[in-house]
């Protein structure tokens, strides 16, 4: 969900492209068109002026899982014409140009198996962190750990840019993930702008990122996606619901399976704890100021408070989204437990009064009344509405004679709430008769 860059790793992998990928396509084309040699390696050796083809000669002698690189090369030479080889080279150039231009859709082409094996099994899986290869490229060694460290240092980001759920502090929770799946886009397997340092979960098809890419779609290299996602605390289901109005973001949410992942109750509870802590800080700050913060003041306060840990602590975007609707958050936080508690307490004493006549009406109104409201209004508003409305003001009054604390709210509840209060209050008064 975070916007990221990958300039350091781009420089590294560009050297791989310049000295291995481009020369391979070029030499395959030239060999197919005009070579008098019956062996591709002999051809490379004959053309190895100033050791320019040392890297190609070396990789032609490698193998992965009993598959020889040279066998893939010979398969391409035997099965495809010069024009077809040039066509696949063109596809490579087009797709890599599109991703560089941050397009939301990459042209899909069916790539033959020999090319897929070369780009996935050899280039990405075997040669990505091969010290010998990088020595041919006149640069220092390169590993997957180097990739992650370069990515983190450049972005100062220690949470997963995909989901903003897990941290990536531990190298064991780091995966190099292909945004455009290498199974479908093998020619992008070694492009740094298609590689994301993500958490382990995001790289798992059964939990995180799938392989069915819907377009148009944005990536962390094109947009700060978290700014375009709305997070809602669903109290009844104890989960976080997410939504967006933009199709490119909606496709991103689908690809990363974010709706299901944010619906995890553990995410809800973790976010609730973060919210409680922030809420306490806000209340304290408002009390010190002697006023309630405006929406803009609240946003500035939260942004400032989270400035130093927003890229280090998970669920930043969810937390910010919830606090953009501050009043509803307070309602979520306080309505249900307080309402049930207060209503239950009231009905308990009402039943005792009716059955045993132990408690007087004056006691009932003393326990539950709300300042200048009448007795009848006390029964309706103090018991039911107050728990719904006055926790936002942190206006809590305790009756010393009885150890019951009732949070009161200003009587500004929604019409539906007032109706519920009226019915419940009337029922309570009936019980007192």
ZAVEXZA-314717 format. One line per field, with one value per residue (C-alpha): residue number from 1; residue in three letters; x, y, z. Coordinates in steps of 0.25 Angstrom, whole numbers, plus 5000, padded with zeros to 4 digits. Example, Ala and Ser with C-alpha at 12.3 -4.5 7.8 and 13.67 -1.06 7.14 Angstrom:
<nodes>
nr c(1  2)
rest c(Ala  Ser)
u c(5049  5055)
v c(4982  4996)
w c(5031  5029)
</nodes>
This chain:
<nodes>
nr c(1  2  3  4  5  6  7  8  9  10  11  12  13  14  15  16  17  18  19  20  21  22  23  24  25  26  27  28  29  30  31  32  33  34  35  36  37  38  39  40  41  42  43  44  45  46  47  48  49  50  51  52  53  54  55  56  57  58  59  60  61  62  63  64  65  66  67  68  69  70  71  72  73  74  75  76  77  78  79  80  81  82  83  84  85  86  87  88  89  90  91  92  93  94  95  96  97  98  99  100  101  102  103  104  105  106  107  108  109  110  111  112  113  114  115  116  117  118  119  120  121  122  123  124  125  126  127  128  129  130  131  132  133  134  135  136  137  138  139  140  141  142  143  144  145  146  147  148  149  150  151  152  153  154  155  156  157  158  159  160  161  162  163  164  165  166  167  168  169  170  171  172  173  174  175  176  177  178  179  180  181  182  183  184  185  186  187  188  189  190  191  192  193  194  195  196  197  198  199  200  201  202  203  204  205  206  207  208  209  210  211  212  213  214  215  216  217  218  219  220  221  222  223  224  225  226  227  228  229  230  231  232  233  234  235  236  237  238  239  240  241  242  243  244  245  246  247  248  249  250  251  252  253  254  255  256  257  258  259  260  261  262  263  264  265  266  267  268  269  270  271  272  273  274  275  276  277  278  279  280  281  282  283  284  285  286  287  288  289  290  291  292  293  294  295  296  297  298  299  300  301  302  303  304  305  306  307  308  309  310  311  312  313  314  315  316  317  318  319  320  321  322  323  324  325  326  327  328  329  330  331  332  333  334  335  336  337  338  339  340  341  342  343  344  345  346  347  348  349  350  351  352  353  354  355  356  357  358  359  360  361  362  363  364  365  366  367  368  369  370  371  372  373  374  375  376  377  378  379  380  381  382  383  384  385  386  387  388  389  390  391  392  393  394  395  396  397  398  399  400  401  402  403  404  405  406  407  408  409  410  411  412  413  414  415  416  417  418  419  420  421  422  423  424  425  426  427  428  429  430  431  432  433)
rest c(Unk  Unk  Unk  Unk  Unk  Unk  Unk  Unk  Unk  Unk  Unk  Unk  Unk  Unk  Unk  Unk  Unk  Unk  Unk  Unk  Unk  Unk  Unk  Unk  Unk  Unk  Unk  Unk  Unk  Unk  Unk  Unk  Unk  Unk  Unk  Unk  Unk  Unk  Unk  Unk  Unk  Unk  Unk  Unk  Unk  Unk  Unk  Unk  Unk  Unk  Unk  Unk  Unk  Unk  Unk  Unk  Unk  Unk  Unk  Unk  Unk  Unk  Unk  Unk  Unk  Unk  Unk  Unk  Unk  Unk  Unk  Unk  Unk  Unk  Unk  Unk  Unk  Unk  Unk  Unk  Unk  Unk  Unk  Unk  Unk  Unk  Unk  Unk  Unk  Unk  Unk  Unk  Unk  Unk  Unk  Unk  Unk  Unk  Unk  Unk  Unk  Unk  Unk  Unk  Unk  Unk  Unk  Unk  Unk  Unk  Unk  Unk  Unk  Unk  Unk  Unk  Unk  Unk  Unk  Unk  Unk  Unk  Unk  Unk  Unk  Unk  Unk  Unk  Unk  Unk  Unk  Unk  Unk  Unk  Unk  Unk  Unk  Unk  Unk  Unk  Unk  Unk  Unk  Unk  Unk  Unk  Unk  Unk  Unk  Unk  Unk  Unk  Unk  Unk  Unk  Unk  Unk  Unk  Unk  Unk  Unk  Unk  Unk  Unk  Unk  Unk  Unk  Unk  Unk  Unk  Unk  Unk  Unk  Unk  Unk  Unk  Unk  Unk  Unk  Unk  Unk  Unk  Unk  Unk  Unk  Unk  Unk  Unk  Unk  Unk  Unk  Unk  Unk  Unk  Unk  Unk  Unk  Unk  Unk  Unk  Unk  Unk  Unk  Unk  Unk  Unk  Unk  Unk  Unk  Unk  Unk  Unk  Unk  Unk  Unk  Unk  Unk  Unk  Unk  Unk  Unk  Unk  Unk  Unk  Unk  Unk  Unk  Unk  Unk  Unk  Unk  Unk  Unk  Unk  Unk  Unk  Unk  Unk  Unk  Unk  Unk  Unk  Unk  Unk  Unk  Unk  Unk  Unk  Unk  Unk  Unk  Unk  Unk  Unk  Unk  Unk  Unk  Unk  Unk  Unk  Unk  Unk  Unk  Unk  Unk  Unk  Unk  Unk  Unk  Unk  Unk  Unk  Unk  Unk  Unk  Unk  Unk  Unk  Unk  Unk  Unk  Unk  Unk  Unk  Unk  Unk  Unk  Unk  Unk  Unk  Unk  Unk  Unk  Unk  Unk  Unk  Unk  Unk  Unk  Unk  Unk  Unk  Unk  Unk  Unk  Unk  Unk  Unk  Unk  Unk  Unk  Unk  Unk  Unk  Unk  Unk  Unk  Unk  Unk  Unk  Unk  Unk  Unk  Unk  Unk  Unk  Unk  Unk  Unk  Unk  Unk  Unk  Unk  Unk  Unk  Unk  Unk  Unk  Unk  Unk  Unk  Unk  Unk  Unk  Unk  Unk  Unk  Unk  Unk  Unk  Unk  Unk  Unk  Unk  Unk  Unk  Unk  Unk  Unk  Unk  Unk  Unk  Unk  Unk  Unk  Unk  Unk  Unk  Unk  Unk  Unk  Unk  Unk  Unk  Unk  Unk  Unk  Unk  Unk  Unk  Unk  Unk  Unk  Unk  Unk  Unk  Unk  Unk  Unk  Unk  Unk  Unk  Unk  Unk  Unk  Unk  Unk  Unk  Unk  Unk  Unk  Unk  Unk  Unk  Unk  Unk  Unk  Unk  Unk  Unk  Unk  Unk  Unk  Unk  Unk  Unk  Unk  Unk  Unk  Unk  Unk  Unk  Unk  Unk  Unk  Unk  Unk  Unk  Unk  Unk  Unk  Unk  Unk)
u c(5000  5012  5018  5033  5045  5056  5067  5079  5074  5070  5085  5089  5079  5081  5095  5090  5081  5092  5102  5094  5080  5082  5094  5087  5075  5085  5094  5083  5078  5091  5094  5081  5082  5097  5105  5114  5116  5108  5110  5106  5117  5127  5121  5122  5136  5139  5132  5138  5145  5151  5144  5130  5123  5130  5117  5109  5119  5119  5104  5103  5111  5101  5090  5078  5070  5077  5073  5085  5084  5090  5079  5069  5077  5078  5063  5061  5070  5064  5049  5049  5052  5061  5048  5041  5054  5054  5039  5041  5052  5042  5032  5043  5046  5031  5028  5040  5037  5022  5026  5037  5026  5017  5006  4994  4993  5004  5002  5001  5008  5009  5024  5030  5035  5050  5050  5042  5052  5064  5057  5051  5059  5073  5073  5064  5065  5080  5087  5081  5091  5102  5115  5122  5112  5113  5128  5126  5118  5129  5121  5121  5113  5098  5089  5074  5078  5085  5073  5064  5074  5075  5060  5058  5069  5064  5050  5052  5041  5040  5026  5021  5018  5007  4998  5003  5000  5013  5027  5039  5049  5053  5060  5053  5040  5045  5041  5045  5031  5028  5016  5014  5015  5027  5019  5011  5021  5035  5042  5039  5046  5058  5053  5054  5041  5034  5041  5036  5042  5029  5025  5024  5009  5008  5016  5007  4996  4987  4988  4993  4996  4989  4993  4981  4984  4972  4975  4976  4984  4993  5006  5014  5023  5012  5003  5002  4990  4987  4982  4971  4966  4955  4956  4943  4943  4931  4927  4917  4927  4939  4947  4952  4944  4952  4946  4950  4944  4955  4956  4971  4971  4960  4968  4980  4971  4966  4980  4986  4974  4973  4958  4960  4973  4968  4955  4964  4959  4974  4975  4963  4968  4982  4976  4967  4978  4986  4973  4971  4985  4983  4969  4975  4986  4976  4967  4978  4983  4969  4967  4981  4976  4962  4955  4951  4960  4954  4955  4967  4974  4971  4977  4990  4991  4990  5000  5010  5009  5011  5021  5033  5026  5017  5027  5031  5018  5007  4993  4996  4986  4975  4978  4978  4965  4957  4961  4957  4943  4946  4932  4928  4941  4937  4923  4929  4938  4928  4914  4911  4918  4914  4899  4898  4905  4896  4883  4886  4889  4876  4867  4873  4870  4856  4852  4857  4849  4836  4838  4843  4840  4854  4858  4851  4848  4858  4869  4867  4867  4879  4887  4883  4878  4885  4887  4875  4866  4853  4850  4843  4854  4864  4859  4859  4872  4881  4881  4880  4884  4896  4904  4902  4905  4914  4926  4932  4933  4939  4929  4928  4920  4921  4912  4920  4908  4908  4920  4914  4920  4911  4917  4908  4907  4900  4886  4890  4887  4882  4867  4867  4875  4865  4853  4860  4862  4848  4843  4853  4851  4836  4838  4847  4837  4826  4834  4835  4820)
v c(5000  5009  5016  5011  5013  5003  5011  5004  4990  4996  5000  4986  4978  4988  4983  4969  4973  4980  4969  4957  4958  4968  4961  4947  4952  4959  4947  4937  4946  4947  4933  4929  4939  4937  4927  4917  4910  4897  4900  4913  4912  4911  4923  4931  4928  4932  4946  4948  4961  4967  4957  4963  4949  4943  4943  4937  4926  4923  4922  4913  4903  4903  4894  4895  4882  4874  4884  4890  4905  4901  4891  4903  4911  4900  4898  4912  4912  4899  4902  4917  4926  4938  4947  4939  4941  4956  4956  4951  4961  4972  4966  4967  4982  4986  4979  4985  4999  4998  4995  5006  5016  5011  5007  5000  4989  4981  4974  4959  4949  4934  4932  4918  4909  4910  4925  4923  4913  4923  4935  4928  4916  4921  4936  4938  4926  4922  4934  4945  4943  4936  4942  4938  4944  4957  4957  4956  4969  4977  4980  4975  4962  4963  4954  4954  4959  4971  4973  4974  4983  4993  4993  4996  5006  5014  5015  5015  5005  4993  4988  4981  4991  4982  4980  4989  4977  4970  4976  4972  4975  4961  4956  4943  4950  4956  4951  4956  4956  4958  4968  4963  4948  4942  4930  4939  4950  4943  4955  4963  4953  4961  4975  4983  4990  4977  4972  4976  4973  4968  4960  4945  4944  4953  4944  4932  4929  4922  4934  4947  4950  4941  4940  4945  4959  4968  4981  4993  4991  5000  4996  5001  5007  5015  5020  5020  5011  5012  5027  5021  5010  5013  5004  5002  4996  4986  4984  4973  4964  4969  4971  4982  4984  4991  4997  5007  5014  5013  5001  5000  5000  4990  4980  4982  4979  4966  4962  4963  4956  4968  4968  4954  4957  4970  4962  4954  4957  4958  4970  4976  4974  4979  4991  4994  4994  5004  5012  5012  5017  5028  5032  5033  5042  5051  5052  5056  5066  5072  5073  5081  5090  5092  5089  5079  5078  5082  5071  5078  5080  5065  5061  5069  5064  5049  5052  5058  5047  5036  5043  5035  5021  5021  5013  5004  5000  4992  4997  5012  5014  5007  5015  5028  5024  5021  5034  5042  5039  5042  5042  5029  5023  5027  5022  5008  5009  5012  5009  4995  4991  5003  5002  4988  4990  5002  4996  4983  4991  4999  4988  4980  4991  4993  4979  4980  4992  4985  4972  4977  4992  4994  5005  5018  5026  5037  5027  5023  5037  5040  5028  5031  5045  5055  5069  5078  5067  5063  5050  5044  5049  5043  5029  5031  5038  5036  5021  5019  5031  5035  5023  5025  5039  5045  5036  5045  5056  5047  5052  5041  5043  5033  5032  5031  5024  5013  5008  5009  5018  5023  5030  5042  5048  5060  5056  5057  5043  5039  5038  5023  5023  5032  5023  5011  5019  5023  5009  5004  5015  5013  4998  5002  5011  5001  4991  5001  5002)
w c(5000  5001  4990  4988  4979  4975  4969  4975  4971  4957  4955  4959  4950  4938  4938  4937  4925  4918  4919  4918  4914  4902  4897  4898  4889  4880  4878  4876  4865  4859  4860  4853  4842  4838  4846  4839  4852  4857  4871  4878  4889  4878  4871  4884  4886  4872  4874  4888  4885  4897  4906  4903  4903  4915  4923  4912  4910  4925  4926  4914  4922  4934  4938  4947  4952  4941  4930  4923  4918  4905  4903  4904  4894  4884  4885  4882  4870  4864  4866  4863  4851  4852  4851  4862  4871  4868  4871  4885  4887  4883  4893  4904  4900  4900  4913  4920  4914  4919  4933  4933  4929  4941  4932  4939  4928  4922  4909  4911  4901  4902  4903  4899  4909  4906  4908  4921  4926  4923  4930  4942  4945  4941  4941  4953  4962  4959  4954  4963  4974  4967  4971  4958  4949  4956  4955  4940  4941  4947  4960  4974  4978  4979  4987  4991  5005  4998  4990  5003  5010  4998  4997  5012  5013  5001  5005  5020  5021  5031  5028  5016  5005  4999  5011  5022  5032  5035  5038  5030  5040  5041  5028  5030  5027  5014  5000  4987  4980  4965  4964  4950  4952  4945  4941  4932  4929  4929  4922  4934  4944  4945  4945  4958  4956  4956  4969  4983  4996  5003  5015  5014  5014  5002  4994  4998  4987  4997  5007  4999  4985  4974  4959  4953  4950  4946  4939  4941  4953  4961  4968  4980  4969  4963  4974  4989  4989  5004  5002  4993  5002  5012  5025  5034  5048  5047  5061  5059  5052  5059  5046  5038  5025  5013  5000  4989  4978  4968  4959  4958  4974  4974  4965  4975  4987  4980  4975  4989  4996  5005  5008  5014  5021  5028  5032  5042  5056  5061  5051  5057  5072  5068  5062  5073  5083  5074  5074  5089  5091  5081  5086  5101  5096  5088  5100  5109  5099  5097  5112  5113  5102  5109  5096  5086  5073  5060  5048  5042  5056  5059  5046  5048  5062  5058  5046  5055  5066  5055  5047  5052  5053  5041  5033  5044  5051  5043  5040  5038  5027  5034  5047  5039  5031  5044  5051  5039  5044  5058  5064  5058  5064  5078  5075  5071  5083  5094  5089  5091  5104  5111  5107  5111  5124  5128  5123  5130  5143  5142  5139  5151  5161  5154  5156  5171  5173  5167  5174  5188  5188  5195  5186  5184  5172  5177  5178  5164  5159  5167  5162  5147  5146  5136  5142  5137  5131  5138  5145  5133  5124  5133  5131  5116  5113  5125  5125  5110  5102  5111  5109  5094  5094  5105  5105  5094  5104  5114  5124  5135  5148  5159  5171  5183  5191  5181  5173  5159  5149  5138  5125  5121  5107  5102  5097  5082  5078  5064  5062  5062  5075  5081  5077  5083  5096  5096  5095  5105  5115  5114  5117  5129  5135  5134  5142  5153  5154)
</nodes>
